[in-house]
Amino acid sequence: MHEPSRARLSDFRLGWVRYEHRFAPFNSILTPPPVQYGQYKEMTDPYKYQPPPTPEDMYLAACKCFQNARMLLDNVPDLSSELTSVMKVAKTNFVVVKLLLSGHKKDSTMLPEFDFSQHKNFPIIRI
């Protein structure tokens, strides 16, 4: 017997399925024209840079992004409950990525988990 939830889960492991799902709401916008998946992959491939970024480079970039989100949200007066959740995600993920940047769990073979309990679109990274 085929379980629809299993099929859906495995479909979302495919990059192009996630891409189509994520950007589908923007298909009705004509300008700028939507980027095709192949072009998106080419534009976002970190290994096109010489030398390719190290994991530390990627962690540092993530730290900066989470810190920037925190700073922007700090300037919003009277955060809504949704923005409060986003703030918690940004703060927590900043700490987690900072730990990873410092070498915490460097030799671990465990993959990170993504916890969507705080916000439905932005997960907290669990290591």
C-alpha positions as CSV (number, residue, x, y, z in Angstrom):
1,M,0.0,0.0,0.0
2,H,1.3,3.4,-1.0
3,E,1.3,6.1,1.8
4,P,0.8,9.6,0.4
5,S,2.7,11.3,3.2
6,R,5.8,9.1,2.5
7,A,5.6,10.0,-1.2
8,R,5.3,13.7,-0.4
9,L,8.2,13.6,2.0
10,S,10.4,11.9,-0.5
11,D,9.4,14.3,-3.3
12,F,10.5,17.2,-1.1
13,R,14.0,15.7,-0.9
14,L,14.4,16.6,-4.5
15,G,15.9,20.1,-5.0
16,W,13.7,21.1,-7.9
17,V,10.5,20.1,-6.0
18,R,11.5,22.3,-3.1
19,Y,12.4,25.1,-5.5
20,E,9.1,25.0,-7.4
21,H,7.1,24.9,-4.1
22,R,9.1,27.8,-2.6
23,F,8.8,30.1,-5.6
24,A,5.4,29.1,-6.9
25,P,3.7,32.2,-5.3
26,F,5.9,34.5,-7.4
27,N,4.9,32.9,-10.8
28,S,2.2,35.5,-11.3
29,I,4.7,38.4,-11.1
30,L,6.0,39.2,-14.6
31,T,8.8,41.5,-13.8
32,P,11.5,40.4,-13.2
33,P,10.9,37.1,-15.0
34,P,11.1,34.0,-12.9
35,V,14.5,32.2,-12.7
36,Q,14.4,28.6,-14.0
37,Y,15.7,25.9,-11.6
38,G,18.9,25.2,-13.7
39,Q,19.8,28.9,-13.7
40,Y,19.1,29.1,-9.9
41,K,21.4,26.1,-9.2
42,E,24.1,27.7,-11.3
43,M,23.8,31.1,-9.6
44,T,23.8,29.6,-6.0
45,D,26.5,27.0,-6.5
46,P,29.2,27.9,-3.9
47,Y,31.8,25.7,-5.7
48,K,32.0,28.0,-8.7
49,Y,34.2,30.2,-6.6
50,Q,38.0,29.7,-6.5
51,P,38.9,28.6,-3.9
52,P,35.5,27.1,-2.9
53,P,34.2,28.2,0.4
54,T,35.1,26.1,3.5
55,P,32.5,25.0,6.0
56,E,33.9,27.8,8.3
57,D,33.2,30.3,5.5
58,M,29.6,29.1,5.2
59,Y,29.1,29.1,9.0
60,L,30.4,32.7,9.2
61,A,28.1,33.8,6.4
62,A,25.2,32.2,8.2
63,C,26.2,33.9,11.5
64,K,26.1,37.2,9.7
65,C,22.7,36.6,8.2
66,F,21.2,35.5,11.6
67,Q,22.8,38.5,13.3
68,N,21.4,40.8,10.6
69,A,17.9,39.4,11.1
70,R,18.2,39.9,14.9
71,M,19.4,43.5,14.4
72,L,16.6,44.3,12.0
73,L,13.9,42.8,14.2
74,D,15.3,44.6,17.3
75,N,14.3,47.9,15.5
76,V,10.7,46.9,15.0
77,P,8.5,48.4,17.7
78,D,5.8,46.0,19.1
79,L,6.7,42.7,17.4
80,S,3.8,40.6,16.4
81,S,3.7,37.0,17.7
82,E,4.9,35.8,14.3
83,L,7.9,38.2,14.3
84,T,8.6,37.3,17.9
85,S,8.9,33.7,16.7
86,V,11.2,34.7,13.9
87,M,13.3,36.6,16.4
88,K,13.6,33.5,18.6
89,V,14.6,31.4,15.5
90,A,17.2,34.0,14.5
91,K,18.7,34.2,18.0
92,T,18.8,30.4,18.5
93,N,20.2,29.7,15.1
94,F,22.9,32.4,15.6
95,V,24.1,30.7,18.8
96,V,24.0,27.2,17.1
97,V,25.9,28.3,14.1
98,K,28.4,30.2,16.2
99,L,29.0,27.0,18.2
100,L,29.6,25.1,14.9
101,L,32.0,27.9,13.7
102,S,34.0,27.4,16.9
103,G,34.4,23.7,16.1
104,H,31.7,22.3,18.4
105,K,30.7,18.8,17.2
106,K,33.2,19.1,14.4
107,D,33.7,15.3,14.2
108,S,30.1,14.4,14.7
109,T,28.4,12.2,12.0
110,M,25.0,13.3,13.1
111,L,23.1,15.5,10.7
112,P,21.4,18.6,12.1
113,E,17.6,18.5,12.6
114,F,15.2,21.2,11.7
115,D,12.6,22.1,14.3
116,F,9.6,23.9,12.9
117,S,7.7,24.0,16.3
118,Q,8.6,27.7,16.8
119,H,7.7,28.9,13.2
120,K,6.1,27.0,10.3
121,N,8.6,28.4,7.7
122,F,11.8,29.1,9.6
123,P,13.2,26.1,11.5
124,I,15.4,26.1,14.6
125,I,18.6,24.2,13.9
126,R,19.2,21.4,16.4
127,I,22.6,19.7,16.6
